[in-house]
Amino acid sequence: MGKEIERKFLVKGDAWRGLATGTHYRQGYLSTVKERTVRVRTINNKGFLTIKGITIGATRSEYEYEIPVGDANAMLDNLCERPLIEKARYKIEYQGFTWELDEFEGENKGLILAEIELSAEDQNFNLPDWIGEEVTDDPRYFNSNLIKRPYTTW
């Protein structure tokens, strides 16, 4: 079984800009019940199907599979809940860790989140200056919830 341990933070300021080039992500959800989410995503010219279990602390089960990009686009266009999540993802190395910053577009414009994946929930790491408040335990910031209540409606 795949496991994902990640912590999520708000991003403050613009000091992170210029540290990486963003990659466009387009994603949608086939299921958003809290016990499991099923996500379809395109990154450049690749498609992915991801199944995630319920989050306990900062950990949840995760299974991800590459699928034909044509199938992914068809599911995004015809089957996924609305609105879709569109964002630019920036990967920034900092003191031995990779931070993934998501700058949201569309109905979630204005939201910028940073995630760090860990090997254990209690693993130590230092925060870059551009990291703000931790929102790991706030379900409003889950991508699957941002389609139900987009950031621009808060």
Buried (B, 14 or more C-beta within 10 A) or exposed (E): EEEBBBBBBBBBEEEBEEBBEBEEBBBBBBBBEEEBBBBBBBBEEEBBBBBBBEBEEBBBBBEBEEBEBEEBBEBBEEEBEEBBBBBBBBEBEBEEBEBBBBBBBBBBBEBBBBBBBBEEEEEEEEBBEBBBEBBBEEEEBBBBBBBEEBBEEE
